[in-house]
Amino acid sequence: MSLISLSTVGVRVAVDGHPDPKVLLQDVTLSLAERRIGVIGANGSGKSTLLRLLNGLVAPTEGTVTVNGLDTVRKVRSIRQQVGFVFTDPLSQLVMPTGREDVELSLRRSVRNGTERRERADAALDRFGLLPLADQSIYELSGGERQLLALAVVLAVEPDVLVLDEPSTLLDLRNRELLRRTIAGLRQQIVMSTHDLELALEMDRVLVVESGRIAFDGDAAAAVAHYRSLCAAGLEVPHSGGAGSGDAR
């Protein structure tokens, strides 16, 4: 497995009209070597920022991020050969008219020969059962087919690490199960954010992100329980108190 290291990492961004930057992540120190790592937390907690640090889509404002000793800022090209990234919405990364063209585009730098590139693309599509749809418009594919296509595009270059940002969000139950089984069979180290707590429970290690910090880090069941408690606490309604407060009709 690869070793992903974050050392006292913070991410801050300027906000128009405000003198102080907005804090997206702060004081994050992690060493990630497990095969399946889940990341859970509320929307806006910092999950996506954390994931985007891992392949240089976001640069830390402070601290360092490395993958197998390579700095994600100074060695971003090498990092992106090792770390593949799948976005929540596959249409944000499928840029060509058809699936075959998208996979061939991802292989263009590593496979110079056109015939070999076509063969590699077809093999990548066939792996996910998408070869019969290779020349179909990506807009005619179902949500599950698009998500599998995005996976095929990223995995065609054989990265060591696969980062997935809430990959099941747009999927129905059938396609979510198909995606789950596909991910379970991959050789890559997986780092995945998800709102699907059943999927999180299948991970070897789970991080709970809350307000830009790692609120919990450990066993999947314990992490999910911790996150549930955070959510329950956030739903508590304060009592107004006072005489007769329970007397309303």
C-alpha positions as CSV (number, residue, x, y, z in Angstrom):
1,M,0.0,0.0,0.0
2,S,1.0,3.6,-0.5
3,L,1.8,5.9,2.4
4,I,-0.1,9.2,2.4
5,S,1.1,11.7,5.0
6,L,-0.3,15.0,6.1
7,S,1.7,17.1,8.6
8,T,0.0,20.0,10.4
9,V,-1.9,20.8,7.3
10,G,-4.2,23.9,7.1
11,V,-6.2,25.3,4.1
12,R,-7.4,28.9,4.1
13,V,-9.0,30.8,1.3
14,A,-9.7,34.5,0.8
15,V,-13.3,35.6,0.8
16,D,-14.4,38.7,-1.0
17,G,-15.4,41.5,1.4
18,H,-13.9,39.8,4.5
19,P,-10.6,40.8,6.0
20,D,-9.8,37.3,7.3
21,P,-9.5,34.2,5.2
22,K,-12.0,31.3,5.6
23,V,-10.6,28.2,7.3
24,L,-11.4,25.0,5.4
25,L,-9.0,22.7,7.2
26,Q,-6.8,23.2,10.2
27,D,-4.1,21.3,12.1
28,V,-4.6,18.0,10.2
29,T,-1.9,15.4,10.8
30,L,-2.4,11.9,9.4
31,S,-0.5,8.9,8.2
32,L,-2.7,6.8,5.9
33,A,-1.5,3.3,4.9
34,E,-4.7,1.2,5.1
35,R,-6.2,-0.4,2.0
36,R,-9.7,1.1,2.4
37,I,-10.1,4.5,4.1
38,G,-13.4,6.3,4.5
39,V,-14.1,9.9,5.2
40,I,-17.4,11.0,6.6
41,G,-18.9,14.3,7.9
42,A,-21.5,16.9,7.2
43,N,-21.6,19.0,4.0
44,G,-19.2,21.8,4.3
45,S,-17.1,20.0,7.0
46,G,-13.9,19.9,4.9
47,K,-14.2,16.4,3.4
48,S,-13.7,17.4,-0.2
49,T,-10.9,19.8,0.6
50,L,-9.1,17.0,2.5
51,L,-9.5,14.6,-0.5
52,R,-8.4,17.2,-3.0
53,L,-5.1,17.7,-1.1
54,L,-4.1,14.2,-1.9
55,N,-3.5,14.7,-5.6
56,G,-2.7,18.4,-5.7
57,L,-6.1,19.7,-6.7
58,V,-5.8,21.9,-3.6
59,A,-2.5,23.1,-2.1
60,P,-2.1,23.4,1.6
61,T,-1.8,26.9,3.0
62,E,0.4,25.5,5.8
63,G,2.0,22.1,6.4
64,T,2.8,19.5,3.9
65,V,1.1,16.6,2.1
66,T,3.1,13.7,0.6
67,V,2.3,10.4,-1.2
68,N,5.1,7.9,-1.0
69,G,7.5,10.7,-0.1
70,L,6.5,13.0,-3.0
71,D,5.3,16.4,-2.1
72,T,1.9,17.2,-3.7
73,V,2.8,20.8,-4.5
74,R,6.4,20.4,-5.8
75,K,5.8,17.0,-7.6
76,V,2.2,17.5,-8.7
77,R,2.7,15.7,-12.1
78,S,4.2,12.6,-10.5
79,I,1.5,12.7,-7.8
80,R,-1.3,12.6,-10.4
81,Q,0.3,9.6,-12.0
82,Q,0.1,7.8,-8.7
83,V,-3.2,9.2,-7.4
84,G,-6.4,9.1,-9.4
85,F,-9.4,11.3,-8.5
86,V,-13.1,10.5,-9.2
87,F,-15.5,13.4,-8.7
88,T,-19.0,13.3,-7.2
89,D,-20.5,14.2,-10.6
90,P,-18.9,12.2,-13.4
91,L,-19.9,14.7,-16.0
92,S,-17.5,17.1,-14.4
93,Q,-14.6,14.9,-15.6
94,L,-16.0,13.2,-18.7
95,V,-15.0,15.8,-21.4
96,M,-15.2,13.8,-24.7
97,P,-18.3,12.9,-26.6
98,T,-18.0,9.1,-26.0
99,G,-16.6,6.8,-23.4
100,R,-13.9,5.4,-25.7
101,E,-12.7,8.8,-26.6
102,D,-12.5,9.8,-22.9
103,V,-10.4,6.7,-22.0
104,E,-8.1,7.2,-25.0
105,L,-7.6,10.8,-23.9
106,S,-6.5,9.7,-20.4
107,L,-4.0,7.3,-22.0
108,R,-2.6,9.8,-24.5
109,R,0.4,10.8,-22.5
110,S,1.4,7.3,-21.4
111,V,0.6,5.4,-24.6
112,R,1.9,7.1,-27.8
113,N,0.8,4.5,-30.3
114,G,-2.7,5.0,-31.5
115,T,-3.5,1.3,-32.1
116,E,-2.2,0.3,-28.7
117,R,-4.1,3.2,-27.1
118,R,-7.4,2.0,-28.7
119,E,-6.7,-1.6,-27.5
120,R,-6.0,-0.4,-23.9
121,A,-9.1,1.8,-23.9
122,D,-11.3,-1.1,-25.0
123,A,-9.8,-3.3,-22.3
124,A,-10.5,-0.7,-19.7
125,L,-14.1,-0.3,-20.8
126,D,-14.6,-4.1,-21.0
127,R,-13.4,-4.5,-17.5
128,F,-16.4,-2.5,-16.3
129,G,-18.9,-4.0,-18.8
130,L,-18.9,-0.8,-20.8
131,L,-17.5,-1.9,-24.1
132,P,-20.9,-2.2,-25.8
133,L,-21.5,1.4,-24.9
134,A,-18.0,2.7,-26.0
135,D,-19.3,4.8,-28.8
136,Q,-22.5,6.0,-27.2
137,S,-22.9,9.6,-26.1
138,I,-22.0,10.1,-22.5
139,Y,-25.3,12.0,-22.1
140,E,-27.2,8.8,-23.1
141,L,-25.7,6.8,-20.3
142,S,-27.3,6.2,-16.9
143,G,-25.9,7.7,-13.8
144,G,-24.3,4.4,-12.8
145,E,-22.8,3.9,-16.2
146,R,-21.3,7.4,-16.1
147,Q,-19.8,6.7,-12.7
148,L,-18.3,3.4,-13.9
149,L,-17.0,5.2,-17.0
150,A,-15.3,7.9,-14.8
151,L,-13.7,5.0,-12.9
152,A,-12.6,3.3,-16.1
153,V,-11.0,6.6,-17.3
154,V,-9.1,7.1,-14.1
155,L,-8.1,3.5,-13.7
156,A,-6.9,3.1,-17.3
157,V,-3.6,4.7,-16.3
158,E,-3.2,2.3,-13.3
159,P,-2.7,4.7,-10.4
160,D,-1.7,3.3,-7.0
161,V,-4.2,5.3,-5.1
162,L,-7.9,6.0,-6.0
163,V,-9.6,9.0,-4.3
164,L,-13.4,9.1,-4.7
165,D,-15.4,12.1,-3.6
166,E,-18.9,10.9,-2.6
167,P,-19.2,8.6,-5.7
168,S,-22.6,7.2,-4.8
169,T,-24.4,10.5,-4.2
170,L,-26.2,10.6,-7.6
171,L,-26.9,6.9,-7.9
172,D,-30.0,4.8,-7.3
173,L,-29.9,1.7,-5.1
174,R,-29.0,-0.7,-7.9
175,N,-26.2,1.4,-9.3
176,R,-24.9,2.2,-5.8
177,E,-24.6,-1.6,-5.1
178,L,-22.9,-2.0,-8.5
179,L,-20.4,0.7,-7.6
180,R,-19.8,-0.8,-4.2
181,R,-19.0,-4.2,-5.6
182,T,-16.7,-2.6,-8.2
183,I,-14.8,-0.6,-5.6
184,A,-14.4,-3.7,-3.4
185,G,-12.7,-5.6,-6.1
186,L,-10.1,-3.0,-7.0
187,R,-6.4,-3.5,-6.1
188,Q,-5.8,0.2,-5.5
189,Q,-5.6,1.9,-2.1
190,I,-9.0,3.7,-1.7
191,V,-9.6,6.9,0.0
192,M,-13.3,7.8,-0.2
193,S,-15.7,10.3,1.2
194,T,-19.3,9.2,1.5
195,H,-22.7,10.0,3.1
196,D,-23.5,6.3,2.8
197,L,-22.8,5.0,6.3
198,E,-23.3,1.4,5.3
199,L,-20.5,1.8,2.8
200,A,-18.4,3.6,5.4
201,L,-18.7,0.6,7.6
202,E,-16.9,-1.6,5.0
203,M,-13.8,0.5,5.3
204,D,-10.6,-0.5,7.2
205,R,-10.4,3.0,8.8
206,V,-12.7,5.9,8.9
207,L,-12.0,9.6,9.5
208,V,-14.8,11.9,10.8
209,V,-14.3,15.5,9.7
210,E,-16.1,18.3,11.6
211,S,-15.6,22.0,11.1
212,G,-12.3,21.5,9.3
213,R,-10.7,19.2,11.9
214,I,-10.4,15.5,12.3
215,A,-13.0,14.8,15.0
216,F,-12.4,11.0,15.1
217,D,-10.0,8.6,13.5
218,G,-10.3,4.9,13.9
219,D,-12.3,1.7,13.5
220,A,-15.2,2.1,11.1
221,A,-18.0,1.1,13.5
222,A,-16.7,3.4,16.2
223,A,-16.3,6.3,13.7
224,V,-19.8,5.9,12.4
225,A,-21.2,5.8,16.0
226,H,-19.2,9.0,16.7
227,Y,-20.6,10.7,13.7
228,R,-24.1,9.7,14.5
229,S,-23.7,11.2,18.0
230,L,-22.4,14.4,16.4
231,C,-25.5,14.6,14.2
232,A,-27.9,13.8,17.0
233,A,-26.3,16.5,19.2
234,G,-26.8,19.0,16.3
235,L,-30.5,18.2,16.1
236,E,-31.2,18.9,19.7
237,V,-33.7,21.7,20.1
238,P,-33.1,23.9,23.1
239,H,-35.9,24.3,25.6
240,S,-37.2,27.8,26.2
241,G,-38.0,27.1,29.8
242,G,-40.1,29.3,32.0
243,A,-43.4,28.8,33.8
244,G,-46.0,27.2,31.7
245,S,-43.6,26.4,28.9
246,G,-45.0,22.9,28.7
247,D,-48.6,24.1,28.8
248,A,-49.1,25.1,25.2
249,R,-52.2,23.8,23.6
